[in-house]
Amino acid sequence: MFDVGFSELVVIGLIALIVLGPKRLPEVARTAGKWMGQLRRFINNVKQDLDREIHQDELTELRKLREELNSTRRLMENTSGELLQGFTEVTPAATASNTIHSGETPKLEQAVVTEPAPVKSPRAKRAKKSRPGKKHGGTRTTRSS
């Protein structure tokens, strides 16, 4: 704020000592200190009030945002609930054509999804190629005629 160094304070103190005298200087210093303390408290209170107002505005915005998010969530839940009901409901025309008599198995009209063939690892391929007795030190049986 103010760039006052130690040398400037010494000069101000010497001038105050000369002008006010040694008897009144301590009283004036105490009074000036009290005023400075009151000024600092006032400035701190103003800062705190401004911070509270700013935070209050932010909290109001956050509350509005939370309400918007809650309304969006409710809308999505309702829509997904309606979609699920639409999938689970069976239409009367579908029930008339797809009636199941006792002893019959229901036929699926959807395409059957097959699982892909398992991929063999390179180790499995090497295991098939290796022969006992050659590289791995296994014993080989020979025919005796």
ABEGO torsion letter per residue (X at the ends): XBBBBAAAAAAAAAAAAAAAEAAAAAAAAAAAAAAAAAAAAAAAAAAAAAAAAAAAAAAAAAAAAAAAAAAAAAAAAAAAAAAAAAAABBBAAAAAAABBBBGBBBBBABBBBBBBBBBBBAAAAAAAABBBGAAAGBBBBBBBX
